[in-house]
């Protein structure tokens, strides 16, 4: 398995800007919390340069998925502030220095001083360039296997990394040509080049003065860095801007580098790929990883094709160099096959780009020629903004799509830099581990945690038992009767006679989400009542017959005994356009993103047909323009819609919901309450849900979104209360 061979991580930089391409003057979003502690989303130079970091991943596909998840979360937040992530390495329009917003370091005075030192030494333009850093390491167990196959490999893994770097430095010019993506920059009279301004001599990201850095051995490497620090060329190791760096597990520090084994190597020459939302494609990620393996597994003395990568960045390549790149790619393919590295398709795709001239720098030139500099990249930024918006209801994880409440919880965890691991994927019932700095915890079905008592779910899910408990504690519930398949014919007849002349609700004893429920808002016939009971028996051997309570259905979401949000569960409905049948209107409604993504499609079944029949409609009828046709009562899971009304709910109803959740001891609880008039004291609790689907609260159909996940993570001690 390729996942047992190496680790990879990506650091992606990008400037926040407005729709005109002006650098943002807004502060770093509070939603992302403290930039100093967020593992995934921080800032680099200045407040407006975001840095997105993936966790360590065991293959490129998982790494790209995680990079895309984090990128989507960032773009969703920027969208709310009318901002974009500038998808290019060279800067957007920068303000005068007096209006530039430097980083927000709070109590970290040294970091602020270091940023100002860099600005004064190198200038604003250089530090506002953005790039991609690819972090790579070989798993020790796999390296031991490699040594048995390839006897020429160094004995120690530390020495293997230095071999990779020496071969890399001879061939890095190839990467510049293949993936350089900054031939243009703002300003008609500004410096332009063939491949990569960011990697050029004339205007590249580089040290002003740097004596040679040795990569012969670790000891000589450290000695050469110390000399540059002592001579005043750089102030510390983090100011070392070589095309590749050796890194330790923790802070990049010269003493740690001297005393700790090499943790990984960091490729630093990669420009932002403006044609990929994540700024680096999976194809490029695969190729670079294969390239690093090739640098390890090829002889150092074979074919010394060393060219100055900065000159290639400026001038491109000669026919001879093109031949060399083709030859080296063929050798990469052979190594890939021999060691079963699984990068063949991506290597071949890059080879084709080389042959057809479809390299990134050429594509950038064409794009800027056709659209102009600012418009070219703003149009891409807007496309990626829309892509992220279209992905707002799910995250990806190891080839699977995580949806609904699980996605809501995971996205809030990502925003705070909390790692997650899907222990057992079962759709809504998945088990997810959340990993903080000091502790980790598990959440089942996005709602159940170790804080819950095992018995509470049985108490709340049994509607008959739950009603009795609430009634004993002076909480208003609908009056009703429970029957089962052993109920005598005489008793059943008496019950049917009793409820035939009044609005009534028939529901199974233990189902959720409106399953098996039939609502008669007008008195049903005996036949309709019998059919509804028969239908409910399909889902449970016990059926509840309850008085219908007139009013609006509200879902109160209570987390840790405090209200998180309240939404109206608007009845499933369609609105006539004067042309379409009810069936056509339903199909159109079901195509809406919200309904598709949250699984709240309108189900066309016998209950729906009976419901519209009571309004003297059939599916073939064409309602008048703006005429509302109600399809069911009070449930989002079968086509209803949620509207955030948290701010208008009177405190007395909030206290009832909180009392109810506390009564059952449910820490993540959905309370379904019917209220006819918010100005009165009358209400009725229909259900207490311990396995509540709170995506309708997180992402309401109308109204402000609620970050439910943050409150759950806070309850688990993974997020500080101040960070919510």
Secondary structure in CASP SS format (residue, H / E / C, confidence):
PFRMAT SS
TARGET T0000
AUTHOR 0000-0000-0000
METHOD secondary structure of the structure
MODEL  1
X C 1.00
X H 1.00
X H 1.00
X H 1.00
X C 1.00
X E 1.00
X E 1.00
X E 1.00
X E 1.00
X E 1.00
X E 1.00
X E 1.00
X E 1.00
X E 1.00
X E 1.00
X E 1.00
X E 1.00
X C 1.00
X C 1.00
X C 1.00
X C 1.00
X E 1.00
X E 1.00
X C 1.00
X C 1.00
X C 1.00
X C 1.00
X C 1.00
X C 1.00
X H 1.00
X H 1.00
X H 1.00
X C 1.00
X C 1.00
X C 1.00
X C 1.00
X C 1.00
X C 1.00
X C 1.00
X C 1.00
X E 1.00
X E 1.00
X E 1.00
X C 1.00
X C 1.00
X C 1.00
X C 1.00
X C 1.00
X E 1.00
X E 1.00
X E 1.00
X E 1.00
X E 1.00
X C 1.00
X C 1.00
X C 1.00
X E 1.00
X C 1.00
X C 1.00
X H 1.00
X H 1.00
X H 1.00
X H 1.00
X H 1.00
X H 1.00
X H 1.00
X H 1.00
X H 1.00
X H 1.00
X H 1.00
X H 1.00
X H 1.00
X H 1.00
X H 1.00
X H 1.00
X H 1.00
X H 1.00
X H 1.00
X H 1.00
X H 1.00
X C 1.00
X C 1.00
X C 1.00
X E 1.00
X E 1.00
X C 1.00
X C 1.00
X C 1.00
X C 1.00
X C 1.00
X C 1.00
X C 1.00
X E 1.00
X C 1.00
X C 1.00
X C 1.00
X H 1.00
X H 1.00
X H 1.00
X C 1.00
X C 1.00
X C 1.00
X C 1.00
X C 1.00
X C 1.00
X C 1.00
X C 1.00
X C 1.00
X H 1.00
X H 1.00
X H 1.00
X H 1.00
X H 1.00
X H 1.00
X H 1.00
X H 1.00
X H 1.00
X H 1.00
X H 1.00
X H 1.00
X H 1.00
X H 1.00
X C 1.00
X H 1.00
X H 1.00
X H 1.00
X H 1.00
X C 1.00
X C 1.00
X C 1.00
X E 1.00
X E 1.00
X E 1.00
X E 1.00
X E 1.00
X E 1.00
X E 1.00
X E 1.00
X C 1.00
X H 1.00
X H 1.00
X H 1.00
X H 1.00
X H 1.00
X H 1.00
X H 1.00
X H 1.00
X H 1.00
X H 1.00
X C 1.00
X C 1.00
X C 1.00
X C 1.00
X C 1.00
X C 1.00
X C 1.00
X H 1.00
X H 1.00
X H 1.00
X H 1.00
X H 1.00
X H 1.00
X H 1.00
X H 1.00
X H 1.00
X H 1.00
X H 1.00
X H 1.00
X H 1.00
X H 1.00
X H 1.00
X H 1.00
X H 1.00
X H 1.00
X H 1.00
X H 1.00
X H 1.00
X H 1.00
X H 1.00
X C 1.00
X C 1.00
X E 1.00
X C 1.00
X C 1.00
X C 1.00
X C 1.00
X C 1.00
X C 1.00
X C 1.00
X C 1.00
X C 1.00
X C 1.00
X C 1.00
X C 1.00
X C 1.00
X E 1.00
X H 1.00
X H 1.00
X H 1.00
X C 1.00
X C 1.00
X C 1.00
X C 1.00
X C 1.00
X C 1.00
X C 1.00
X C 1.00
X C 1.00
X C 1.00
X C 1.00
X C 1.00
X C 1.00
X C 1.00
X C 1.00
X C 1.00
X C 1.00
X C 1.00
X H 1.00
X H 1.00
X H 1.00
X H 1.00
X H 1.00
X H 1.00
X H 1.00
X H 1.00
X H 1.00
X H 1.00
X H 1.00
X H 1.00
X H 1.00
X C 1.00
X C 1.00
X C 1.00
X C 1.00
X C 1.00
X C 1.00
X H 1.00
X H 1.00
X H 1.00
X C 1.00
X C 1.00
X C 1.00
X C 1.00
X E 1.00
X E 1.00
X E 1.00
X E 1.00
X C 1.00
X C 1.00
X C 1.00
X C 1.00
X C 1.00
X C 1.00
X H 1.00
X H 1.00
X H 1.00
X H 1.00
X H 1.00
X H 1.00
X C 1.00
X C 1.00
X C 1.00
X C 1.00
X E 1.00
X E 1.00
X E 1.00
X E 1.00
X E 1.00
X E 1.00
X E 1.00
X E 1.00
X C 1.00
X C 1.00
X C 1.00
X C 1.00
X C 1.00
X C 1.00
X C 1.00
X C 1.00
X C 1.00
X C 1.00
X H 1.00
X H 1.00
X H 1.00
X H 1.00
X H 1.00
X H 1.00
X H 1.00
X H 1.00
X H 1.00
X H 1.00
X H 1.00
X H 1.00
X H 1.00
X H 1.00
X H 1.00
X H 1.00
X C 1.00
X C 1.00
X C 1.00
X C 1.00
X C 1.00
X C 1.00
X C 1.00
X C 1.00
X C 1.00
X C 1.00
X C 1.00
X H 1.00
X H 1.00
X H 1.00
X H 1.00
X H 1.00
X H 1.00
X H 1.00
X C 1.00
X C 1.00
X C 1.00
X H 1.00
X H 1.00
X H 1.00
X H 1.00
X H 1.00
X H 1.00
X H 1.00
X H 1.00
X H 1.00
X H 1.00
X H 1.00
X H 1.00
X H 1.00
X H 1.00
X H 1.00
X H 1.00
X H 1.00
X H 1.00
X H 1.00
X H 1.00
X C 1.00
X C 1.00
X C 1.00
X C 1.00
X C 1.00
X H 1.00
X H 1.00
X H 1.00
X H 1.00
X H 1.00
X H 1.00
X H 1.00
X H 1.00
X H 1.00
X H 1.00
X H 1.00
X H 1.00
X H 1.00
X C 1.00
X C 1.00
X C 1.00
X H 1.00
X H 1.00
X H 1.00
X H 1.00
X H 1.00
X H 1.00
X H 1.00
X H 1.00
X H 1.00
X H 1.00
X H 1.00
X H 1.00
X C 1.00
X H 1.00
X H 1.00
X H 1.00
X H 1.00
X H 1.00
X H 1.00
X H 1.00
X H 1.00
X H 1.00
X H 1.00
X H 1.00
X H 1.00
X H 1.00
X H 1.00
X H 1.00
X H 1.00
X H 1.00
X H 1.00
X C 1.00
X C 1.00
X C 1.00
X E 1.00
X E 1.00
X E 1.00
X E 1.00
X C 1.00
X C 1.00
X E 1.00
X E 1.00
X E 1.00
X E 1.00
X H 1.00
X H 1.00
X H 1.00
X H 1.00
X H 1.00
X H 1.00
X H 1.00
X H 1.00
X H 1.00
X H 1.00
X H 1.00
X H 1.00
X C 1.00
X C 1.00
X C 1.00
X E 1.00
X E 1.00
X E 1.00
X E 1.00
X E 1.00
X E 1.00
X C 1.00
X C 1.00
X H 1.00
X H 1.00
X H 1.00
X C 1.00
X E 1.00
X E 1.00
X E 1.00
X E 1.00
X E 1.00
X C 1.00
X C 1.00
X C 1.00
X C 1.00
X E 1.00
X E 1.00
X E 1.00
X E 1.00
X E 1.00
X C 1.00
X C 1.00
X C 1.00
X E 1.00
X C 1.00
X C 1.00
X C 1.00
X C 1.00
X C 1.00
X C 1.00
X C 1.00
X H 1.00
X H 1.00
X H 1.00
X H 1.00
X H 1.00
X H 1.00
X C 1.00
X H 1.00
X H 1.00
X H 1.00
X H 1.00
X H 1.00
X H 1.00
X H 1.00
X H 1.00
X H 1.00
X H 1.00
X C 1.00
X C 1.00
X C 1.00
X C 1.00
X E 1.00
X C 1.00
X C 1.00
X E 1.00
X E 1.00
X E 1.00
X E 1.00
X E 1.00
X C 1.00
X C 1.00
X C 1.00
X C 1.00
X H 1.00
X H 1.00
X H 1.00
X H 1.00
X H 1.00
X H 1.00
X H 1.00
X H 1.00
X H 1.00
X H 1.00
X H 1.00
X H 1.00
X C 1.00
X C 1.00
X C 1.00
X E 1.00
X E 1.00
X E 1.00
X E 1.00
X E 1.00
X C 1.00
X C 1.00
X C 1.00
X C 1.00
X C 1.00
X C 1.00
X C 1.00
X C 1.00
X C 1.00
X E 1.00
X E 1.00
X E 1.00
X C 1.00
X C 1.00
X C 1.00
X C 1.00
X C 1.00
X H 1.00
X H 1.00
X H 1.00
X H 1.00
X H 1.00
X H 1.00
X H 1.00
X H 1.00
X H 1.00
X H 1.00
X H 1.00
X C 1.00
X C 1.00
X C 1.00
X C 1.00
X C 1.00
X E 1.00
X E 1.00
X E 1.00
X E 1.00
X E 1.00
X E 1.00
X C 1.00
X C 1.00
X C 1.00
X C 1.00
X E 1.00
X E 1.00
X E 1.00
X E 1.00
X E 1.00
X E 1.00
X E 1.00
X E 1.00
X C 1.00
X C 1.00
X E 1.00
X E 1.00
X E 1.00
X E 1.00
X E 1.00
X E 1.00
X E 1.00
X E 1.00
X E 1.00
X C 1.00
X C 1.00
X E 1.00
X E 1.00
X E 1.00
X C 1.00
X C 1.00
X C 1.00
X C 1.00
X C 1.00
X C 1.00
X H 1.00
X H 1.00
X H 1.00
X H 1.00
X H 1.00
X H 1.00
X H 1.00
X H 1.00
X H 1.00
X C 1.00
X C 1.00
X H 1.00
X H 1.00
X H 1.00
X H 1.00
X H 1.00
X C 1.00
X C 1.00
X C 1.00
X C 1.00
X C 1.00
X C 1.00
X C 1.00
X C 1.00
X H 1.00
X H 1.00
X H 1.00
X H 1.00
X H 1.00
X H 1.00
X H 1.00
X H 1.00
X C 1.00
X C 1.00
X C 1.00
X C 1.00
X C 1.00
X C 1.00
X C 1.00
X C 1.00
X C 1.00
X C 1.00
X C 1.00
X C 1.00
X C 1.00
X C 1.00
X E 1.00
X E 1.00
X E 1.00
X C 1.00
X C 1.00
X C 1.00
X C 1.00
X C 1.00
X C 1.00
X C 1.00
X C 1.00
X C 1.00
X C 1.00
X E 1.00
X E 1.00
X E 1.00
X E 1.00
X C 1.00
X H 1.00
X H 1.00
X H 1.00
X C 1.00
X C 1.00
X H 1.00
X H 1.00
X H 1.00
X H 1.00
X H 1.00
X H 1.00
X H 1.00
X H 1.00
X H 1.00
X H 1.00
X H 1.00
X H 1.00
X H 1.00
X H 1.00
X C 1.00
X C 1.00
X C 1.00
X E 1.00
X E 1.00
X E 1.00
X E 1.00
X E 1.00
X E 1.00
X E 1.00
X E 1.00
X C 1.00
X C 1.00
X C 1.00
X C 1.00
X C 1.00
X C 1.00
X C 1.00
X C 1.00
X E 1.00
X E 1.00
X E 1.00
X E 1.00
X E 1.00
X E 1.00
X C 1.00
X C 1.00
X C 1.00
X C 1.00
X C 1.00
X H 1.00
X H 1.00
X H 1.00
X H 1.00
X C 1.00
X C 1.00
X C 1.00
X E 1.00
X C 1.00
X C 1.00
X C 1.00
X C 1.00
X C 1.00
X H 1.00
X H 1.00
X H 1.00
X H 1.00
X H 1.00
X H 1.00
X H 1.00
X H 1.00
X C 1.00
X C 1.00
X C 1.00
X C 1.00
X C 1.00
X H 1.00
X H 1.00
X H 1.00
X C 1.00
END
